[in-house]
Amino acid sequence: MSIENDIKQKSFKNVYQKVAVNLMYTDSWLLNNYSKILKPYNLSEKQYFVLKILSANYPNAVSINFIIERMLDKMSNVSRLIDKLLEKGLVIKVKSSSDRRSKDILLTNEGLNLIKEVECQMNHREQKIATLSEEELSILNDLLNKVRKS
């Protein structure tokens, strides 16, 4: 289906506007797919991304600033997200190795097991919706990187 059909719009002012709307629509579509997977685990997309960052650095603890720098949404309230994950027992705060006055964040075993389970679901879902070849995905990634550089 085309973007015109998906959003019931006959035309766009120019090709740039069409691409911008298509990117935003596709972003929303991808996030909705993530949400469907995360809902049974009582996780938001932002909480999931925090867990992904922590799992990529496991078994090392990381600072909140480290997490903030790697978040997709730079406007995320990471402290609040960490508090929610603490309540769920998915992370803990530990003494910072570099600054005795601050705390770092560490993934718990429960958090690690959860992220592995969610990743399995994500991989299964991605295989179902992947309609592009590896070469096409590589080209798309290159084009998206080029757009952000401009």
DRENDOTOR-539987 format. One line per 3 residues: number of its first residue (from 1); for each residue x, y, z of C-alpha. Coordinates in Angstrom, 2 decimals, always signed. Example, Ala and Ser with C-alpha at 12.3 -4.5 7.8 and 13.67 -1.06 7.14 Angstrom:
BEGIN
1) +12.30/-4.50/+7.80 ~ +13.67/-1.06/+7.14
// end
This chain:
BEGIN
1) +0.00/+0.00/+0.00 ~ +1.17/+3.55/-0.68 ~ +1.44/+6.35/+1.87
4) -1.35/+8.17/+0.00 ~ -3.71/+5.23/+0.55 ~ -2.60/+4.65/+4.13
7) -3.36/+8.20/+5.25 ~ -6.09/+8.89/+2.67 ~ -4.31/+11.85/+1.07
10) -4.44/+12.36/-2.67 ~ -1.17/+14.19/-3.13 ~ +1.67/+16.04/-1.44
13) +3.10/+19.50/-2.03 ~ +6.42/+17.97/-3.07 ~ +8.45/+14.76/-2.82
16) +10.25/+15.99/+0.32 ~ +6.93/+16.40/+2.14 ~ +5.87/+12.94/+0.98
19) +9.09/+11.37/+2.31 ~ +8.83/+13.23/+5.62 ~ +5.23/+12.09/+6.16
22) +6.14/+8.56/+5.07 ~ +9.02/+8.45/+7.58 ~ +6.81/+9.69/+10.42
25) +4.04/+7.26/+9.49 ~ +6.50/+4.36/+9.30 ~ +8.01/+5.35/+12.65
28) +4.55/+5.25/+14.22 ~ +3.84/+1.90/+12.56 ~ +7.10/+0.41/+13.90
31) +6.45/+1.73/+17.42 ~ +2.96/+0.23/+17.34 ~ +4.51/-3.13/+16.45
34) +6.95/-2.78/+19.36 ~ +4.10/-1.81/+21.69 ~ +2.15/-4.97/+20.85
37) +5.14/-7.08/+21.86 ~ +5.98/-5.05/+24.99 ~ +2.43/-4.76/+26.38
40) +2.28/-8.28/+27.90 ~ +5.57/-7.52/+29.70 ~ +4.21/-4.24/+31.09
43) +7.01/-2.29/+29.40 ~ +6.95/+0.97/+27.48 ~ +9.14/+1.47/+24.42
46) +11.38/+3.83/+26.38 ~ +11.76/+1.36/+29.26 ~ +12.63/-1.30/+26.70
49) +15.34/+0.92/+25.18 ~ +16.83/+1.54/+28.64 ~ +16.94/-2.23/+29.22
52) +18.56/-2.71/+25.78 ~ +21.28/-0.20/+26.65 ~ +21.90/-1.91/+29.98
55) +21.95/-5.39/+28.44 ~ +24.48/-4.28/+25.82 ~ +26.81/-3.28/+28.68
58) +26.00/-6.17/+31.03 ~ +27.53/-7.15/+33.46 ~ +28.85/-3.61/+33.86
61) +26.81/-0.90/+35.55 ~ +26.45/+2.41/+33.71 ~ +25.68/+5.98/+34.69
64) +22.38/+7.68/+33.97 ~ +24.25/+10.08/+31.66 ~ +25.58/+7.08/+29.73
67) +21.97/+5.93/+29.21 ~ +20.76/+9.43/+28.28 ~ +23.44/+9.74/+25.57
70) +22.26/+6.52/+23.94 ~ +18.49/+7.00/+24.11 ~ +16.69/+7.38/+20.79
73) +14.39/+10.02/+22.26 ~ +16.69/+12.65/+23.74 ~ +13.73/+14.17/+25.62
76) +13.18/+11.01/+27.68 ~ +13.02/+11.42/+31.44 ~ +15.57/+8.68/+32.12
79) +15.48/+9.14/+35.90 ~ +11.75/+8.43/+35.91 ~ +12.22/+5.45/+33.58
82) +14.90/+4.05/+35.91 ~ +12.55/+4.49/+38.89 ~ +9.86/+2.46/+37.09
85) +12.37/-0.28/+36.25 ~ +13.57/-0.29/+39.88 ~ +9.97/-0.81/+41.06
88) +9.69/-3.79/+38.71 ~ +12.94/-5.29/+40.01 ~ +14.57/-5.15/+36.56
91) +17.46/-2.86/+37.57 ~ +19.32/-1.86/+40.71 ~ +21.41/+1.13/+41.70
94) +25.01/+0.46/+42.69 ~ +27.86/+2.70/+43.84 ~ +29.61/+4.37/+40.96
97) +33.18/+3.23/+40.41 ~ +34.17/+6.69/+39.13 ~ +32.21/+8.97/+41.50
100) +31.49/+7.88/+45.07 ~ +28.66/+10.43/+45.33 ~ +26.60/+8.99/+42.47
103) +24.95/+5.71/+41.62 ~ +25.19/+3.63/+38.48 ~ +22.47/+1.41/+37.06
106) +22.83/-2.36/+36.70 ~ +20.52/-4.86/+35.07 ~ +19.27/-7.55/+37.48
109) +19.08/-11.23/+36.52 ~ +15.31/-10.79/+36.20 ~ +15.89/-7.83/+33.87
112) +18.40/-9.78/+31.82 ~ +16.03/-12.74/+31.48 ~ +13.18/-10.43/+30.51
115) +15.17/-8.61/+27.84 ~ +16.28/-11.96/+26.36 ~ +12.66/-13.11/+26.20
118) +11.49/-9.84/+24.64 ~ +14.36/-9.93/+22.13 ~ +13.23/-13.39/+21.04
121) +9.73/-12.00/+20.41 ~ +11.19/-8.98/+18.59 ~ +13.31/-11.17/+16.32
124) +10.32/-13.35/+15.51 ~ +8.22/-10.27/+14.68 ~ +10.98/-8.71/+12.57
127) +11.25/-11.88/+10.48 ~ +7.52/-11.72/+9.80 ~ +7.50/-8.07/+8.70
130) +10.87/-7.93/+6.94 ~ +10.08/-7.51/+3.28 ~ +13.39/-5.99/+2.23
133) +16.53/-7.87/+1.29 ~ +19.78/-7.40/+3.23 ~ +21.07/-5.24/+0.36
136) +17.93/-3.07/+0.38 ~ +18.14/-2.69/+4.16 ~ +21.75/-1.62/+3.85
139) +20.85/+0.97/+1.21 ~ +17.96/+2.23/+3.36 ~ +20.28/+2.60/+6.36
142) +22.79/+4.52/+4.24 ~ +20.05/+6.82/+2.92 ~ +18.66/+7.49/+6.41
145) +22.17/+8.28/+7.68 ~ +22.64/+10.65/+4.74 ~ +19.36/+12.44/+5.54
148) +20.41/+13.02/+9.16 ~ +23.80/+14.42/+8.09 ~ +22.18/+17.21/+6.07
// end
